[in-house]
Amino acid sequence: MKTRLIPFAVLACSLAGPASAQSYPSQPIRMVVPFAAGSGTDQVARVLGQAMTAAANVTVVIENKPGANGFIAAQAVASAPPDGYTMLLTTNTTHAANQHLFKHLPYDPVKDYTPVALLRKGYQIMVVRADFPTRSVADFIELARKQPGKLNFGSGSSSSQVAGELFKQMANVELTHVPYKSNPQALNDLMGGQIDVVFVDTTSAITLVKSGKLRALAATSPVRLSMLPEVPTLDQAGLKGYEMSYWTAAYLPRGTSREVTATLNKLLIDAVRSPEMAQLMAKTGTEVSTSSPAELATFQAAESDKWARIIRAANIQPE
């Protein structure tokens, strides 16, 4: 049974300063997403928002701030009041990978935030346009080796970029990287023939693959994805040991009280376990994976170390 939170409006507490556990939430929560509308994280945000409204009668406003590898959204939340009403729904891009991909960040992924909850994990798929001349990873590698540097891959997130760079190293091929503000933009150009391949989260690409607009060559998961059982993993396709996952988590600005953080943690975990979210997870091949605020901090530190190793191994030089 879902626990119904304290009524949305409490007049006496509305006159107070920072939110307290007794009054929170008493106004709309702004959920900032560092990727464009239609991206995997955006889809999760919208289902979460609906579930939070249904369970706790709290209004959730989704605000997309794509671009600059998540810098814009991350900065916006880091500089917001620590009252629990501005939340960052983000991924390993902003909170595990960026610090190893860029020499200077306009935010600190640890010091500028209060961890709230880990929410889900997922994998990526290697996709090409439907009429691309290769139908397997082996064929793609052979074509890339015949034309060093002429094929290119697009990415709209650090996860996507690192997956492509890791592929380059393990397959011993040269591909030109083309950055995008978001993965949906990269997929549009992929279908239009401007780029040749994208390593993208399943949420963003699964519908396009199912409709035949894109062709999935492989998955970055350790085992085949249930919604694409005919698609091999990159490990099965010959790149032994290849695995790349991504995750979604929620953060508040530094200094948010433990009471408000705990309340939002419970609200989010209830929402991510809703039937609507279960349907989205099933469609996109992702899985619910929740945590306490302290567990998210520990998980984030371990993930940062892992991404650092991958980025160094892929010989990616910080920009």
KOLKELUM-516460 format. One record per residue: residue number from 1; residue in three letters; y, z, x of N, C-alpha, C, CB in turn. Coordinates in steps of 0.1 Angstrom, whole numbers. Glycine has a CB too. Layout:
NUM_ALA_Y_Z_X_Y_Z_X_Y_Z_X_Y_Z_X
...
***
This chain:
1_MET_-12_0_8_0_0_0_12_0_9_0_12_-10
2_LYS_22_-9_6_34_-9_14_44_2_10_41_-23_12
3_THR_50_8_20_60_18_17_73_13_14_61_28_29
4_ARG_79_17_3_92_12_-1_103_20_6_94_12_-17
5_LEU_112_14_13_122_21_20_132_27_10_129_12_30
6_ILE_141_36_16_152_42_8_160_31_2_160_51_17
7_PRO_166_33_-10_174_22_-17_184_16_-8_180_28_-29
8_PHE_187_4_-10_195_-4_-1_209_1_0_196_-18_-7
9_ALA_215_6_-10_229_11_-9_229_26_-12_238_4_-20
10_VAL_235_33_-3_237_47_-4_252_50_-1_228_56_6
11_LEU_260_52_-11_274_53_-10_279_63_0_281_56_-23
12_ALA_273_75_0_278_85_9_277_81_23_271_98_6
13_CYS_265_75_26_263_71_40_270_59_44_248_69_42
14_SER_275_51_35_282_39_38_295_42_44_284_30_26
15_LEU_300_54_42_313_58_48_311_63_62_319_69_39
16_ALA_299_65_66_296_70_80_297_59_90_283_77_80
17_GLY_296_63_103_296_53_113_283_46_115_301_60_126
18_PRO_276_49_127_264_42_129_253_45_119_259_46_143
19_ALA_244_36_117_234_38_107_224_49_111_225_25_105
20_SER_220_56_101_210_67_103_197_63_97_215_81_98
21_ALA_186_71_100_173_68_94_174_69_79_163_76_100
22_GLN_182_79_74_182_81_60_189_70_52_189_94_57
23_SER_199_64_58_207_53_51_202_39_54_221_55_53
24_TYR_196_38_65_192_24_70_180_19_63_190_24_86
25_PRO_181_6_59_192_-3_59_200_-3_47_187_-18_62
26_SER_213_-2_48_222_-1_37_232_-14_36_231_11_37
27_GLN_229_-24_44_237_-36_44_228_-47_49_250_-35_52
28_PRO_231_-60_48_223_-71_52_220_-70_67_229_-84_49
29_ILE_208_-74_71_204_-75_85_205_-89_90_189_-69_87
30_ARG_212_-91_101_214_-105_107_202_-107_117_228_-106_113
31_MET_193_-116_114_182_-119_123_186_-132_131_169_-121_115
32_VAL_189_-130_144_194_-141_152_182_-148_159_204_-136_162
33_VAL_181_-161_158_170_-168_163_175_-178_174_162_-176_152
34_PRO_169_-177_186_175_-186_197_170_-200_197_171_-180_210
35_PHE_164_-204_186_159_-218_185_164_-224_172_144_-219_187
36_ALA_163_-238_171_168_-245_160_160_-243_147_168_-260_163
37_ALA_166_-246_136_159_-246_123_147_-255_124_168_-250_111
38_GLY_135_-251_119_123_-258_119_114_-255_131_127_-273_120
39_SER_119_-248_141_111_-244_152_101_-233_148_120_-238_164
40_GLY_91_-230_156_81_-220_153_87_-207_150_71_-219_164
41_THR_96_-202_159_103_-189_157_111_-189_144_111_-186_169
42_ASP_118_-200_141_126_-200_129_117_-199_117_134_-214_128
43_GLN_105_-206_117_96_-205_105_92_-191_103_84_-214_107
44_VAL_88_-184_114_84_-170_113_96_-161_108_80_-165_127
45_ALA_108_-164_113_119_-156_108_121_-157_93_132_-161_116
46_ARG_120_-169_88_123_-171_74_112_-164_65_123_-185_70
47_VAL_100_-165_69_89_-158_62_91_-143_63_75_-162_67
48_LEU_94_-138_75_96_-124_77_108_-119_68_100_-121_92
49_GLY_119_-126_68_130_-122_60_126_-121_45_141_-132_61
50_GLN_119_-131_40_115_-130_26_106_-118_23_108_-143_22
51_ALA_97_-116_32_88_-104_30_95_-91_31_76_-105_41
52_MET_105_-90_40_113_-78_41_121_-76_28_122_-79_53
53_THR_126_-86_23_134_-85_10_125_-80_-1_141_-99_7
54_ALA_113_-86_-2_104_-83_-13_99_-68_-12_92_-92_-13
55_ALA_97_-64_0_91_-50_2_101_-39_2_83_-50_15
56_ALA_113_-42_7_123_-31_9_136_-34_3_125_-28_23
57_ASN_138_-45_-4_150_-48_-11_162_-49_-1_153_-38_-22
58_VAL_159_-54_11_170_-56_21_172_-70_23_165_-49_34
59_THR_185_-74_23_189_-88_25_188_-91_40_203_-91_20
60_VAL_181_-102_44_180_-107_58_186_-120_59_165_-107_62
61_VAL_196_-122_67_203_-134_69_198_-140_83_219_-132_70
62_ILE_192_-152_82_188_-159_94_199_-167_100_175_-168_91
63_GLU_201_-165_113_212_-172_120_206_-179_132_223_-162_124
64_ASN_206_-192_132_201_-200_143_212_-202_153_195_-213_138
65_LYS_209_-198_166_218_-201_177_210_-207_188_225_-187_182
66_PRO_207_-220_187_199_-227_197_207_-231_209_192_-239_191
67_GLY_200_-234_220_207_-240_231_206_-231_243_221_-243_228
68_ALA_208_-237_255_209_-229_268_197_-220_270_222_-222_268
69_ASN_185_-225_267_173_-217_269_174_-203_262_170_-215_284
70_GLY_181_-202_251_182_-189_244_193_-180_248_169_-182_246
71_PHE_201_-185_258_212_-177_263_222_-173_252_220_-184_274
72_ILE_225_-183_244_236_-181_234_232_-170_224_238_-194_226
73_ALA_220_-170_219_215_-160_209_213_-147_216_202_-165_203
74_ALA_208_-147_228_205_-134_235_219_-127_238_198_-137_249
75_GLN_229_-135_242_242_-128_245_248_-123_232_251_-139_251
76_ALA_246_-130_221_252_-126_208_247_-113_204_250_-137_197
77_VAL_234_-111_205_228_-98_201_231_-87_211_213_-100_200
78_ALA_231_-90_224_234_-80_234_247_-74_233_232_-86_248
79_SER_257_-82_228_271_-77_226_274_-72_212_280_-89_229
80_ALA_264_-72_203_266_-67_190_265_-52_189_255_-73_180
81_PRO_271_-46_179_271_-31_177_256_-27_176_279_-27_165
82_PRO_253_-15_182_239_-10_182_236_-2_169_236_-1_194
83_ASP_238_-9_157_237_-2_145_225_-6_137_249_-4_137
84_GLY_216_-15_142_204_-20_135_206_-32_126_199_-9_128
85_TYR_219_-37_126_221_-48_116_222_-62_123_234_-45_109
86_THR_220_-62_136_219_-75_143_207_-74_152_232_-78_152
87_MET_197_-83_149_184_-82_155_181_-96_162_173_-79_145
88_LEU_175_-96_173_171_-108_180_156_-110_177_174_-108_195
89_LEU_152_-121_171_138_-125_169_136_-136_179_135_-129_154
90_THR_128_-132_190_128_-142_201_114_-143_207_137_-137_212
91_THR_113_-149_218_100_-151_225_100_-148_239_95_-166_222
92_ASN_89_-151_246_89_-149_260_99_-158_268_75_-152_265
93_THR_104_-168_261_114_-176_268_126_-168_272_120_-187_258
94_THR_132_-160_263_144_-152_267_140_-139_274_152_-149_255
95_HIS_128_-133_271_125_-120_276_114_-119_286_122_-112_265
96_ALA_109_-130_291_99_-129_302_101_-141_312_85_-129_296
97_ALA_105_-152_307_105_-164_316_119_-167_322_101_-176_308
98_ASN_129_-166_314_143_-170_319_147_-163_332_153_-167_308
99_GLN_144_-151_333_148_-143_345_142_-149_358_145_-129_344
100_HIS_131_-157_357_125_-163_368_128_-178_369_110_-161_367
101_LEU_135_-183_359_138_-197_359_153_-200_363_136_-204_346
102_PHE_161_-189_362_175_-191_364_180_-180_374_183_-190_351
103_LYS_189_-184_383_194_-175_393_203_-164_387_201_-182_404
104_HIS_210_-168_377_220_-159_370_218_-160_355_234_-162_375
105_LEU_215_-148_349_215_-148_334_227_-141_329_202_-140_330
106_PRO_232_-145_318_244_-138_312_240_-126_304_251_-148_303
107_TYR_227_-122_305_222_-110_298_211_-105_307_217_-113_283
108_ASP_208_-92_305_196_-86_311_185_-84_301_200_-72_318
109_PRO_174_-90_302_163_-89_292_157_-75_290_152_-99_296
110_VAL_160_-66_299_155_-53_298_166_-43_295_148_-48_311
111_LYS_177_-43_303_187_-33_301_196_-35_289_196_-33_313
112_ASP_197_-47_284_207_-50_273_201_-48_259_212_-64_275
113_TYR_188_-44_258_181_-44_245_173_-32_243_172_-56_244
114_THR_171_-29_230_162_-19_226_149_-26_220_168_-9_215
115_PRO_138_-25_226_126_-31_221_122_-25_207_114_-29_230
116_VAL_118_-34_198_114_-30_184_100_-32_182_123_-37_174
117_ALA_95_-44_182_81_-47_179_76_-60_184_79_-46_164
118_LEU_64_-61_189_57_-73_191_52_-77_178_46_-72_202
119_LEU_52_-91_174_48_-95_161_37_-105_161_60_-101_154
120_ARG_37_-114_170_26_-125_170_24_-131_184_29_-135_160
121_LYS_12_-137_185_9_-145_197_4_-159_193_-1_-138_206
122_GLY_6_-169_202_1_-182_198_-1_-190_211_10_-189_189
123_TYR_-4_-203_209_-7_-212_220_1_-225_217_-22_-215_222
124_GLN_0_-234_227_7_-247_226_-3_-258_226_17_-248_238
125_ILE_2_-270_222_-7_-282_223_1_-293_231_-11_-287_209
126_MET_-7_-301_238_-1_-312_245_-1_-324_236_-9_-315_258
127_VAL_11_-329_232_11_-340_222_18_-352_228_18_-335_210
128_VAL_14_-364_223_20_-377_226_22_-384_213_11_-386_236
129_ARG_30_-395_213_33_-402_201_20_-409_197_44_-412_202
130_ALA_19_-413_184_6_-418_179_2_-431_185_8_-421_164
131_ASP_11_-439_190_8_-452_196_8_-452_211_17_-463_191
132_PHE_8_-440_217_8_-439_232_-6_-444_237_9_-424_236
133_PRO_-5_-451_248_-17_-458_253_-29_-449_258_-14_-467_264
134_THR_-27_-437_259_-38_-428_263_-43_-419_252_-34_-419_276
135_ARG_-56_-417_251_-62_-409_241_-69_-396_246_-72_-417_233
136_SER_-68_-394_259_-74_-382_264_-65_-377_276_-88_-384_269
137_VAL_-68_-364_280_-60_-359_291_-64_-366_304_-64_-344_293
138_ALA_-76_-370_306_-81_-377_317_-73_-391_318_-96_-380_317
139_ASP_-72_-398_307_-65_-410_307_-50_-408_310_-66_-417_293
140_PHE_-44_-398_305_-30_-395_307_-28_-392_322_-25_-383_299
141_ILE_-37_-385_328_-35_-382_342_-37_-394_351_-46_-371_347
142_GLU_-46_-403_347_-48_-415_354_-35_-424_353_-60_-423_349
143_LEU_-30_-425_341_-17_-433_339_-6_-427_347_-14_-434_324
144_ALA_-4_-414_347_6_-407_354_5_-410_369_7_-392_351
145_ARG_-7_-410_375_-9_-412_389_-6_-426_393_-23_-408_393
146_LYS_-8_-435_384_-5_-449_387_10_-452_387_-11_-458_377
147_GLN_18_-443_380_32_-445_379_39_-432_382_36_-450_364
148_PRO_39_-427_394_45_-414_398_59_-413_394_43_-412_413
149_GLY_62_-403_387_76_-400_383_82_-408_371_85_-402_394
150_LYS_74_-418_367_79_-427_356_77_-421_342_73_-441_357
151_LEU_66_-414_341_64_-407_328_72_-394_327_49_-404_325
152_ASN_77_-390_316_85_-378_315_80_-369_304_99_-381_312
153_PHE_83_-356_305_79_-347_295_92_-339_290_68_-337_300
154_GLY_93_-337_277_104_-329_272_100_-315_269_109_-336_259
155_SER_110_-306_269_108_-292_265_121_-287_259_104_-284_278
156_GLY_119_-278_249_130_-272_242_130_-257_243_130_-276_228
157_SER_121_-252_253_120_-238_255_114_-236_269_112_-231_244
158_SER_116_-224_274_110_-221_287_95_-222_287_114_-207_292
159_SER_89_-217_276_74_-218_274_69_-233_275_70_-212_261
160_SER_76_-241_268_73_-256_269_75_-261_283_82_-263_259
161_GLN_86_-258_289_88_-263_303_78_-258_313_102_-258_308
162_VAL_75_-245_313_65_-240_322_51_-245_320_65_-224_321
163_ALA_48_-247_307_35_-253_304_34_-267_310_32_-254_289
164_GLY_45_-275_309_45_-288_315_44_-288_330_57_-296_310
165_GLU_52_-279_336_52_-278_351_38_-273_356_63_-268_355
166_LEU_32_-264_349_19_-260_353_9_-271_352_14_-248_344
167_PHE_10_-279_342_2_-291_340_4_-301_352_4_-299_327
168_LYS_16_-303_356_19_-312_367_12_-307_380_34_-313_370
169_GLN_13_-294_382_7_-289_395_-8_-290_394_11_-274_397
170_MET_-14_-286_383_-29_-285_383_-35_-299_382_-33_-277_371
171_ALA_-28_-309_376_-33_-322_375_-28_-331_387_-28_-329_362
172_ASN_-20_-325_395_-15_-333_407_-8_-346_403_-26_-335_417
173_VAL_2_-345_393_9_-357_389_24_-354_390_5_-360_374
174_GLU_32_-365_390_46_-363_389_51_-368_376_53_-372_401
175_LEU_58_-359_369_64_-361_356_79_-357_357_57_-354_344
176_THR_87_-365_351_102_-361_351_105_-352_339_111_-374_350
177_HIS_111_-341_341_114_-331_330_127_-335_323_115_-317_336
178_VAL_127_-335_310_138_-338_302_141_-326_293_137_-351_293
179_PRO_151_-318_295_153_-306_287_160_-309_274_162_-296_295
180_TYR_157_-301_264_163_-302_250_167_-288_246_152_-308_240
181_LYS_176_-288_236_180_-275_230_169_-268_222_192_-277_221
182_SER_160_-276_217_149_-270_209_137_-280_209_154_-268_194
183_ASN_126_-274_206_114_-283_205_114_-293_194_101_-274_204
184_PRO_119_-290_182_120_-301_172_128_-313_177_126_-295_159
185_GLN_138_-311_184_146_-322_190_137_-330_200_159_-317_197
186_ALA_130_-323_208_121_-330_217_110_-338_210_114_-320_227
187_LEU_105_-332_199_95_-339_192_100_-352_185_88_-330_181
188_ASN_113_-351_180_119_-363_174_120_-374_185_133_-360_169
189_ASP_124_-371_197_125_-381_207_111_-386_212_133_-376_219
190_LEU_102_-377_211_88_-381_214_83_-392_205_79_-369_214
191_MET_85_-389_192_81_-399_182_89_-412_183_82_-393_168
192_GLY_101_-411_188_110_-423_189_107_-430_202_124_-419_189
193_GLY_99_-425_211_95_-432_223_105_-429_235_95_-446_221
194_GLN_114_-420_234_123_-417_245_117_-409_256_136_-409_240
195_ILE_106_-401_252_99_-393_262_84_-395_259_102_-378_261
196_ASP_75_-391_268_61_-394_267_52_-383_263_57_-399_281
197_VAL_55_-371_266_46_-360_263_55_-347_261_35_-358_273
198_VAL_50_-338_252_56_-325_251_45_-315_249_65_-325_238
199_PHE_47_-303_256_38_-292_254_45_-282_245_34_-285_268
200_VAL_40_-281_233_48_-275_222_40_-265_214_54_-285_213
201_ASP_47_-254_209_40_-245_201_34_-251_189_50_-234_196
202_THR_22_-246_185_15_-252_173_23_-252_161_2_-245_171
203_THR_31_-242_159_39_-241_146_48_-253_145_48_-228_146
204_SER_54_-258_155_64_-269_155_57_-282_153_72_-269_167
205_ALA_45_-284_158_39_-297_159_27_-299_149_34_-299_172
206_ILE_21_-289_144_8_-290_137_9_-300_125_3_-277_132
207_THR_20_-299_117_22_-308_106_22_-323_110_34_-305_98
208_LEU_30_-325_121_31_-339_127_18_-344_132_42_-339_138
209_VAL_10_-335_138_-3_-339_142_-13_-342_131_-10_-328_151
210_LYS_-13_-334_121_-21_-336_109_-18_-348_101_-20_-323_100
211_SER_-5_-352_101_0_-364_94_-2_-377_102_14_-362_90
212_GLY_-6_-376_115_-9_-387_123_3_-393_130_-14_-398_115
213_LYS_15_-386_129_27_-390_136_26_-387_151_39_-384_130
214_LEU_19_-377_155_17_-373_169_2_-372_171_24_-360_172
215_ARG_-2_-373_184_-16_-372_188_-17_-360_197_-22_-385_194
216_ALA_-26_-351_194_-29_-339_203_-39_-343_213_-33_-327_194
217_LEU_-36_-341_225_-46_-344_236_-54_-332_240_-39_-350_248
218_ALA_-47_-320_239_-54_-308_244_-46_-296_239_-56_-307_259
219_ALA_-52_-284_239_-46_-271_236_-45_-263_249_-53_-264_225
220_THR_-35_-254_249_-34_-245_261_-42_-232_259_-19_-242_263
221_SER_-49_-231_249_-57_-219_246_-70_-218_254_-60_-218_231
222_PRO_-76_-206_254_-88_-204_262_-100_-210_254_-91_-189_265
223_VAL_-99_-211_241_-109_-217_232_-102_-226_223_-118_-206_225
224_ARG_-110_-235_217_-104_-245_208_-97_-238_196_-115_-255_203
225_LEU_-86_-244_191_-79_-239_180_-87_-242_167_-65_-244_179
226_SER_-87_-232_158_-95_-234_145_-90_-245_137_-95_-221_137
227_MET_-76_-247_137_-71_-258_128_-72_-272_135_-57_-255_125
228_LEU_-75_-272_148_-77_-285_155_-90_-284_163_-65_-288_164
229_PRO_-101_-282_156_-114_-281_163_-119_-293_172_-125_-277_154
230_GLU_-113_-304_168_-117_-317_175_-109_-318_188_-115_-329_167
231_VAL_-99_-310_190_-90_-311_202_-95_-302_213_-76_-308_199
232_PRO_-98_-307_225_-103_-298_236_-92_-289_241_-110_-306_247
233_THR_-96_-279_248_-86_-271_256_-84_-279_269_-91_-257_259
234_LEU_-73_-276_276_-70_-282_289_-81_-278_299_-56_-278_294
235_ASP_-86_-266_297_-97_-262_306_-109_-271_304_-101_-247_304
236_GLN_-112_-274_291_-124_-282_288_-121_-297_292_-127_-282_274
237_ALA_-108_-301_293_-104_-314_296_-104_-317_311_-91_-318_290
238_GLY_-107_-307_319_-108_-308_333_-99_-300_342_-105_-322_336
239_LEU_-89_-293_336_-80_-285_343_-85_-271_342_-65_-286_338
240_LYS_-95_-267_350_-102_-255_350_-92_-243_352_-113_-254_360
241_GLY_-92_-234_343_-84_-222_344_-70_-223_337_-82_-219_358
242_TYR_-67_-235_332_-54_-236_325_-54_-228_312_-51_-251_323
243_GLU_-44_-220_311_-42_-212_298_-27_-209_298_-51_-200_298
244_MET_-21_-210_286_-7_-207_284_-5_-202_270_2_-219_287
245_SER_0_-190_268_3_-185_255_18_-182_253_-5_-172_253
246_TYR_22_-179_241_36_-175_239_35_-164_228_45_-187_234
247_TRP_46_-157_227_47_-145_218_60_-144_211_43_-132_224
248_THR_61_-137_200_73_-135_193_75_-120_191_73_-142_179
249_ALA_87_-115_194_90_-101_193_105_-99_188_88_-94_206
250_ALA_107_-86_184_121_-83_179_127_-73_188_120_-77_164
251_TYR_141_-75_190_149_-66_198_162_-63_191_151_-72_212
252_LEU_167_-51_194_180_-47_190_189_-45_202_180_-34_181
253_PRO_202_-44_200_211_-41_211_208_-28_218_226_-42_207
254_ARG_211_-27_231_209_-14_238_217_-3_231_214_-16_253
255_GLY_211_9_230_218_20_225_215_23_210_232_18_226
256_THR_207_14_204_203_16_190_194_29_189_195_4_184
257_SER_197_37_179_190_50_178_175_48_176_195_58_167
258_ARG_167_58_180_153_58_179_149_58_164_146_70_185
259_GLU_157_65_156_153_65_141_155_52_135_162_75_134
260_VAL_166_45_138_168_31_132_158_22_138_182_26_135
261_THR_155_23_151_145_14_157_131_16_150_144_17_172
262_ALA_127_28_148_114_31_142_114_26_128_112_46_142
263_THR_125_27_120_125_22_106_123_7_106_138_26_99
264_LEU_131_0_115_129_-15_116_116_-19_120_140_-21_125
265_ASN_110_-11_130_96_-14_135_87_-14_123_92_-4_145
266_LYS_87_-4_114_78_-3_103_81_-15_93_79_10_96
267_LEU_93_-17_91_97_-28_81_92_-41_86_112_-29_80
268_LEU_93_-44_99_88_-57_104_73_-58_104_94_-59_119
269_ILE_66_-47_108_52_-47_109_46_-49_95_46_-35_115
270_ASP_52_-42_85_48_-45_71_49_-59_67_56_-35_61
271_ALA_61_-65_71_64_-79_67_54_-89_74_78_-82_71
272_VAL_51_-87_87_43_-96_94_28_-95_89_43_-93_109
273_ARG_25_-85_82_11_-83_77_11_-87_62_7_-69_78
274_SER_21_-94_57_22_-98_43_13_-110_41_36_-101_39
275_PRO_9_-113_29_1_-124_26_8_-137_29_-3_-125_11
276_GLU_21_-138_28_29_-150_31_28_-153_46_43_-149_27
277_MET_29_-142_54_28_-144_68_14_-148_73_32_-132_76
278_ALA_4_-143_66_-10_-146_69_-12_-161_66_-20_-138_60
279_GLN_-6_-166_56_-7_-181_53_-1_-189_64_-1_-184_40
280_LEU_11_-185_69_18_-192_80_9_-191_92_32_-186_82
281_MET_4_-180_95_-4_-178_108_-16_-188_107_-9_-164_109
282_ALA_-23_-188_95_-34_-197_94_-31_-211_96_-41_-195_80
283_LYS_-19_-215_91_-15_-229_92_-11_-233_106_-4_-232_83
284_THR_-6_-223_114_-1_-227_127_-9_-222_139_13_-220_128
285_GLY_-21_-216_136_-30_-212_147_-25_-200_155_-32_-223_155
286_THR_-15_-193_149_-11_-181_156_-17_-168_150_5_-180_155
287_GLU_-15_-157_157_-22_-145_152_-12_-133_152_-34_-142_161
288_VAL_-14_-124_143_-6_-112_142_-10_-103_154_-8_-104_129
289_SER_0_-98_161_-2_-89_172_10_-79_173_-3_-96_186
290_THR_8_-67_168_20_-58_166_19_-46_177_19_-52_152
291_SER_31_-40_178_32_-29_188_43_-19_183_35_-34_201
292_SER_43_-8_190_54_2_189_65_-3_198_49_17_192
293_PRO_77_3_197_88_-1_206_84_2_221_100_7_203
294_ALA_77_13_224_73_16_237_62_6_242_68_31_238
295_GLU_53_3_234_43_-7_238_49_-21_240_32_-8_227
296_LEU_59_-25_233_65_-37_235_72_-37_249_76_-41_224
297_ALA_78_-26_253_85_-25_266_75_-27_277_92_-12_268
298_THR_63_-21_276_52_-22_286_47_-36_286_41_-12_283
299_PHE_44_-42_274_39_-55_273_49_-65_279_37_-59_259
300_GLN_62_-64_277_72_-73_282_72_-73_297_86_-69_276
301_ALA_71_-61_303_71_-60_318_59_-67_324_71_-45_322
302_ALA_47_-65_317_35_-72_322_36_-87_321_23_-67_315
303_GLU_42_-92_310_44_-106_307_54_-112_317_49_-109_293
304_SER_65_-105_320_74_-109_330_68_-112_344_86_-99_331
305_ASP_59_-102_348_52_-104_360_43_-116_360_44_-91_363
306_LYS_36_-118_349_27_-130_348_35_-143_348_19_-129_334
307_TRP_46_-144_341_54_-156_341_60_-159_355_65_-155_331
308_ALA_63_-148_362_68_-150_376_58_-156_384_73_-136_382
309_ARG_46_-152_383_35_-158_391_33_-172_388_22_-150_389
310_ILE_33_-175_375_31_-189_370_42_-198_375_30_-190_355
311_ILE_54_-194_374_66_-202_378_65_-204_393_79_-195_374
312_ARG_62_-194_401_61_-196_416_50_-205_419_59_-182_423
313_ALA_38_-204_412_27_-213_415_30_-227_412_15_-208_408
314_ALA_38_-229_401_42_-243_397_53_-248_406_46_-243_383
315_ASN_58_-240_415_69_-245_424_82_-248_417_64_-257_433
316_ILE_85_-241_407_97_-243_399_108_-235_406_95_-239_384
317_GLN_118_-241_410_130_-235_417_140_-230_407_136_-244_427
318_PRO_144_-218_407_154_-213_398_167_-221_398_158_-198_400
319_GLU_172_-224_386_184_-232_386_197_-224_388_185_-240_372
***
